[in-house]
Amino acid sequence: MHFTSEQRLDDGVLEREFTLGEIPGILWTPASAPSPTPLILLGPPPLGLRTTYPRLVARARQAVADGFAAATIELPGSGDRPRWAAAEQARADLRRAMEAGEPVSDEIIDALVLPLVDKAVPEWQAALDALLSLPGIGGPVGYSGGVISIGIRLAVVEPRIVAAGFFTGSFVPRATFEEARQVTIPLHVLLQWDDEGNDRQAALDLFDAFGSEEKTLHANMGGHTGVPPFAGDDAARFFTRHLRQ
């Protein structure tokens, strides 16, 4: 891990950009905190870190205010990272179907999401190795937001993640429903009831599929971008309960 820039935000949060091989990322840490500090991995949308930075830094500030370190990495094929032809074709097929008002087929969803999960999860694990080797940062580890299929795979294969917060605003392959049955860690799941781009029944079915003994569904009225401010407070209490025991 190589740090490329550093700045102190106005609330004292230390923000450091880094690269891990070809993968860009950002780490936020408190000005002072007990050591080792628990870590929350912030899953980004597949739109590029520069585009989504305002949302990411707001989530990071909340995490740091609660006594955690927070980190994110650029997803494969996003931001300034190289594109790959199959993913670009899947995105084009998705746009075409949505603009035509047609159902998004399982084939499109699989092509769009499954290769991304296969590429992103090992990168997250490599980032976690590097982050936990830094002075002052330790477990336990939580995962928050981002592409839900990535979070589900991480929750299955990565034992260092002990709690996760998911947002049901992504297309989910059928294979991911089967993976969801293997998830056993505590879950905090957010659903926007009127999300125009999300199949509500599929989101409910996915929640039902999770194998966790502790799983909570927070459903709010409104569309994809209408998440109420108090939803962040609920998620913060969830992570405080499970990461600061």
Backbone hydrogen bonds, N-H to C=O, Kabsch-Sander energy under -0.5 kcal/mol:
donor,donor_aa,acceptor,acceptor_aa,energy
2,H,19,T,-2.7
4,T,17,E,-2.4
5,S,17,E,-1.2
7,Q,15,E,-2.3
9,L,7,Q,-0.6
9,L,13,V,-3.0
12,G,9,L,-2.3
14,L,29,T,-2.5
15,E,7,Q,-3.1
15,E,13,V,-0.6
16,R,14,L,-0.5
16,R,27,L,-2.9
17,E,5,S,-1.1
18,F,25,G,-2.6
19,T,2,H,-2.2
20,L,23,I,-2.6
22,E,20,L,-0.5
23,I,20,L,-1.7
25,G,18,F,-2.4
26,I,72,T,-2.2
27,L,16,R,-2.9
28,W,70,A,-3.4
29,T,14,L,-2.1
37,T,136,G,-3.4
39,L,140,P,-1.8
40,I,69,A,-2.4
41,L,142,G,-3.1
42,L,40,I,-0.6
42,L,71,A,-3.4
43,G,41,L,-0.8
43,G,144,S,-2.9
47,L,45,P,-1.6
48,G,45,P,-0.8
52,T,48,G,-2.0
53,Y,49,L,-0.7
56,L,52,T,-2.3
57,V,53,Y,-3.2
58,A,54,P,-1.4
59,R,55,R,-2.0
60,A,56,L,-2.6
61,R,57,V,-2.6
62,Q,58,A,-1.8
63,A,59,R,-2.2
64,V,60,A,-2.9
65,A,61,R,-2.6
66,D,62,Q,-1.3
67,G,64,V,-1.9
68,F,63,A,-2.2
69,A,38,P,-2.8
70,A,28,W,-2.6
71,A,40,I,-1.8
72,T,26,I,-2.2
74,E,24,P,-2.8
78,S,75,L,-2.0
81,R,78,S,-2.3
87,A,84,W,-0.5
88,E,84,W,-2.0
89,Q,85,A,-2.3
90,A,86,A,-2.1
91,R,87,A,-2.4
92,A,88,E,-2.1
93,D,89,Q,-2.4
94,L,90,A,-2.3
95,R,91,R,-2.6
96,R,92,A,-2.3
97,A,93,D,-2.2
98,M,94,L,-2.5
99,E,95,R,-2.8
100,A,96,R,-1.5
101,G,98,M,-1.0
102,E,97,A,-2.7
105,S,103,P,-0.7
109,I,105,S,-2.2
110,D,106,D,-2.9
111,A,107,E,-2.2
112,L,108,I,-2.2
113,V,109,I,-2.7
114,L,110,D,-1.5
117,V,113,V,-2.5
118,D,114,L,-2.4
119,K,115,P,-1.8
120,A,116,L,-3.0
121,V,117,V,-2.2
123,E,119,K,-0.9
124,W,120,A,-2.4
125,Q,121,V,-2.2
126,A,122,P,-2.1
127,A,123,E,-2.5
128,L,124,W,-2.6
129,D,125,Q,-2.2
130,A,126,A,-2.0
131,L,127,A,-2.9
132,L,128,L,-2.5
133,S,129,D,-0.6
133,S,130,A,-0.7
134,L,131,L,-1.4
137,I,134,L,-1.5
138,G,37,T,-2.5
141,V,160,R,-1.2
142,G,39,L,-2.5
143,Y,163,A,-1.7
144,S,41,L,-2.9
145,G,165,G,-3.0
147,V,44,P,-0.6
150,I,147,V,-0.9
151,G,147,V,-1.8
152,I,148,I,-2.5
153,R,149,S,-2.1
154,L,150,I,-2.5
155,A,151,G,-2.5
156,V,152,I,-1.4
157,V,153,R,-2.5
158,E,154,L,-2.5
161,I,158,E,-1.5
162,V,141,V,-2.8
162,V,160,R,-0.6
163,A,141,V,-0.8
164,A,186,P,-2.0
165,G,143,Y,-2.7
166,F,188,H,-2.2
168,T,190,L,-2.6
169,G,167,F,-2.2
176,T,173,P,-0.8
177,F,173,P,-0.8
177,F,174,R,-0.7
178,E,174,R,-1.0
179,E,175,A,-1.6
180,A,176,T,-2.3
181,R,177,F,-0.9
181,R,178,E,-0.6
182,Q,179,E,-2.0
183,V,180,A,-1.3
187,L,214,E,-1.9
188,H,164,A,-2.1
189,V,216,T,-3.1
190,L,166,F,-2.9
191,L,218,H,-2.7
193,W,191,L,-0.7
193,W,220,N,-3.3
194,D,222,G,-1.9
195,D,192,Q,-1.8
198,N,195,D,-1.5
200,R,198,N,-0.9
203,A,199,D,-2.3
204,L,200,R,-2.3
205,D,201,Q,-2.6
206,L,202,A,-2.4
207,F,203,A,-2.2
208,D,204,L,-2.2
209,A,205,D,-1.6
210,F,206,L,-1.2
210,F,207,F,-0.6
211,G,180,A,-1.7
211,G,183,V,-0.5
213,E,184,T,-0.6
215,K,213,E,-0.7
216,T,187,L,-1.9
218,H,189,V,-3.5
218,H,216,T,-0.6
219,A,217,L,-0.7
220,N,191,L,-2.4
226,G,223,G,-1.7
231,A,228,P,-1.8
232,G,228,P,-0.5
232,G,229,P,-1.1
233,D,229,P,-0.8
234,D,230,F,-2.0
235,A,231,A,-2.0
236,A,232,G,-2.3
237,R,233,D,-2.1
238,F,234,D,-1.8
239,F,235,A,-2.3
240,T,236,A,-2.5
241,R,237,R,-2.2
242,H,238,F,-1.6
243,L,239,F,-2.8
244,R,240,T,-1.3
